[in-house]
Amino acid sequence: MKAAVGDHIVVRGHRVGEPEREAEVIEVKGDDGAPPYRVRWNDGHESVFHPGSDAFVTHAERRGQ
């Protein structure tokens, strides 16, 4: 996975009916866009995030930002 500041990471729900979670990448801590990432979740809290296989990136340029 590679991401840049401004991209969003979406984490799929782990159980049936559980909603997806989304966070904005505010800092890339790995080399060349690799994890870990400092992210800001939709509820406003920030964390260092190591994405798993249930996560994917939506790139800022594809969202028109």
Sequence and secondary structure as in RCSB ss.txt:
>XXXX:A:sequence
MKAAVGDHIVVRGHRVGEPEREAEVIEVKGDDGAPPYRVRWNDGHESVFHPGSDAFVTHAERRGQ
>XXXX:A:secstr
    TT EEEE  SSTT   EEEEEEEE SGGG S EEEEETTS EEEE   TTEEEE GGGGT 
